[in-house]
Structures are given as C-alpha cells and as structure tokens.
Amino acid sequence: MQYIISILGILVVLFLAWLASSNRKEIKIKPIITMIVIQILLSLLLLNTEFGLIIIKGIASVFNKLLEYANEGVSFVFGGIANEGEAPFFLTVLLPIVFISALIGILQHLKILPFLMKGIGLLLSKVNGMGKLESYNAVASLMVGQSEVFITLKKQLGLISNQRMYTLCASAMSTVSMSIVGAYMTMLEPKYIVTALVLNLFGGFIIASIINPYEVDPNEDLLKIEAHEKQSFFEMLGEYILDGFKVAVIVGAMLIGFIALMAGFNHVFELLFNISFQTILGYIFAPVAFIMGIPFSEAVSAGSIMATKLLTNEFVAMLDLSGGNYHFSERTMGILSVFLVSFANFSSIGIIVGAVKSLDEKQGNSVARFGLKLLYGATLVSILSSIIVSLIL
C-alpha cells in the first residue's frame, strides 16, 4: 500500500507542477523520467546499501571533525558562559558556521570549488535537458549558498532571460548551503541530510523543467564565472569569517523572532479556540503529509512541522522535530527530515530578491514578481524528494 501511495504522490506533485507550467507543450518528458529514476537509485544507494552507509558515515565523520575544530575556537572565546552540562544552541550549532564558511573561502581562493562546480555542472547538463548555466548554478548554490551564488554570475545577470532566471532562483531555494550542513547534522540524522542534498539537486531540475520549460540556444549558453577582486589570502579569509558570523547572527535573530511569534500565536489560539495555531496548520498540511507517505495517525503532527518550515524557516522546524514530544516512527522521521532540508520558505524570497537586486536592480524586480511561484516550485521539490525517500524506507 505504501508504494501505491508514494507513486500516486509523485504523480500528484508532477500534476501540480504541470498546472503552474508556463508552456506545457515545451515540457520534455524523457529528462524528467530519467532524473526521477536517478533519484530513486541514489536513494537506494545511500539508504539501503553497505556502500551508501560508508559514504554517509564518511561525510558525517568529516562534519563531526569540522565541528570539533570549530568548537575549539568557540570554547576559547565563550568558554565559561554556559552552565555546567548545558549546550546553548547559538554556541554549539550556529557559531561553527563561522569556521565552515572560512573553509569554503579557502577552497574558493584555491580555485578548487569553481573547478568542482563547473565540472559537476557540465555532467548534470548531459542528463537534465537544460543549459550549462542552470547546471552550474544548481551545484554552486549547494556549495556557496543561495545569495552568494549570484555574485559568481554578476556579469551575466543583465543578459539572462526571465525564464532562465526563474530556474536559477528555484535551484538556489531548493538546495541548502554547505556552510550550514554541519548545523543541520546536530539536529537530524546525517543520512537523511546527505540524501536530501542529492535529491533536491535533481528535484529542482525536474520541477523547474515542468513549471518553466524552454529551449536553450547553445550560442547563448555561455558560462562565465565572475572572479572576485584580487585579494590576499588573509583578506579573503577575514571576509569569509565575517560572512560566516553574519549568517550565524542572522539565523539566531530569526530563530528568536519566529519561535517567539509561534509561541505567541499558539497561546492566543489556545485561549480563543482551545487549539494551537500549529495544530490548525497541521490539519491544513495533513493531506500533503499523507501523499508523502506519512500515515494518517501522524499526518497532522507532521503537517504542523511542514507548515512551520514554510512559514518560518528550516531551523525552527528542525528544532521542533528534534526537540518536540511527537513520537514519530523511524520512517516518518526520515521523510520529514528530507522535507526540511531546503531553503523553501517565505523568508527566502526576500533573501534571493535582495541578493539579485543588489547586483542588478532590473533582474531583482523581475525575481520579485515571480517570488510566490518560486516558493511554490521549491516546496514541490521538497515534497518530491520526501516521496522518493518514502519509496525506499
């Protein structure tokens, strides 16, 4: 029965994307089917094989070691602030972003990341039916972040059509930055995070190619990666360290605001209607949770976490999932974990619009106009990835 629900769920997601399509006649069926098959095979490899387990353990151990190194710096600066036996979220989860951001800067400076992004992007363009620019952008978004990626395309932004711009922004919203993957791994199981990263990469192409199909002229598919101004190693390092700290502080501030607002809404709704705001959202999202393969008995609670992620951000929802008193089954935990690993939420619209507008105002205004459609597509990517995982678990 669960396989029937999962297959039905995939068809529902594809149909919802088709309803929002700007040109249904241009949709290419073969690349979509190919990428769905790739998603299923990759999920099987990562979640159901010994080799996949070795890969997951290897990646998890790398991030665990990085977090250990990061905590050396955090302990030196903030040691003694925490009470004995306590682990403040800001110190243990958010501040390590500073160290990982510095590592990304070093890899960028040594030209290792640009080489990987172009190479993997070129391979992806062979199977996704899209251009090299779209493929590069998806990989770059995963490695450097949803706002930083547009800096690497600064000179090309003014020349990119609205259709291609939608795909670029959808990729940025569907993935997550490697700089915060370590933070996620302190809250969710690494195997689901790694699986989600891979699935969302292909899912972004699948949904974008249905919602926003177009032909790419090979003569216009030029990939010119913007080089940063010549900096010394330590100038670059200082810049990335400060950028990492800004991300940590911004995420911390958003968590304070969103969690406080959610608590306030829950209290008001319980006083007025004897039901929490999150429970109401859970009922609204329960059908979506069900087509993702989550049983009826857990669908309302799962739906409330999904809605929390959409309305606030993935950190708030992950904290709710890992710290709440839900008693979900292992399968439901896996499906929900995969759903949460993306930037598909309302605040990301503002982040992406702001990033593009700071580089090219006209393009920024264009992105703002299709902001809700962008969120719709990115959310479908998260749902599709979760359904693919539900087939395997």
Buried (B, 14 or more C-beta within 10 A) or exposed (E): EEEEBBEEBBEBBBEBBEEBBBEEEBBBEEBBEBBBEBBBEBBBBBBEEEEBBEBBEEBBEEBBEBBEEBBEBBEEEBEEEEEEEEEEBBBBBBBBBBBBBBBBBBBBBEEEBBEBBBEBBBEBBEBBBBBBBBBBBBBBBBBBBBBBBBBBBBEBBEEBEBBBBBBBBBBBBBBBBBBBBBBBBBBBBBBBBBBBBBBBBBBBBBBBBBBBBBEBEEEEBEBEBEEEEEEEEEEBBBBBBEBBBEBBBEBBEBBEEBBEBBEEBBEEBEEEEEEBBBBBBBBBBBEBBBBBBBBEEBBBBBBBBBBBBBBBBBBBBBBBBBEBEBEBEEBBBBBBBBBBBBBBBEEBBEBBBEBBBEBBEEBBEBBBEBBEBBBBBBBBBBBBBBBBBBBBB
